Amino acid sequence: MSNLLEVVELTKFFDMGRNQRVHAVEDVSLTVAEKEIVGLVG
């Protein structure tokens, strides 16, 4: 099967102002292949 989605080493921060930063995710990788069902709860 081929991949429909591939994420490699995703890192995301949100700046909240006044030197505040929210660290959402770090170094997340995932692959979604054809005919797979994926749920994401957060």
Contacts in CASP RR format, 6 or more apart in sequence:
PFRMAT RR
TARGET T0000
AUTHOR 0000-0000-0000
METHOD contacts of the structure
MODEL  1
MSNLLEVVELTKFFDMGRNQRVHAVEDVSLTVAEKEIVGLVG
1 33 0 8 1.000
1 34 0 8 1.000
1 35 0 8 1.000
2 33 0 8 1.000
2 34 0 8 1.000
3 31 0 8 1.000
3 32 0 8 1.000
3 33 0 8 1.000
3 34 0 8 1.000
4 32 0 8 1.000
4 33 0 8 1.000
4 34 0 8 1.000
4 36 0 8 1.000
5 30 0 8 1.000
5 31 0 8 1.000
5 32 0 8 1.000
6 30 0 8 1.000
6 31 0 8 1.000
6 32 0 8 1.000
7 28 0 8 1.000
7 29 0 8 1.000
7 30 0 8 1.000
7 31 0 8 1.000
8 29 0 8 1.000
9 27 0 8 1.000
9 28 0 8 1.000
9 29 0 8 1.000
10 25 0 8 1.000
10 27 0 8 1.000
10 28 0 8 1.000
10 29 0 8 1.000
11 25 0 8 1.000
11 26 0 8 1.000
11 27 0 8 1.000
11 28 0 8 1.000
12 24 0 8 1.000
12 25 0 8 1.000
13 21 0 8 1.000
13 22 0 8 1.000
13 23 0 8 1.000
13 24 0 8 1.000
14 21 0 8 1.000
14 22 0 8 1.000
14 24 0 8 1.000
15 21 0 8 1.000
16 22 0 8 1.000
32 38 0 8 1.000
END
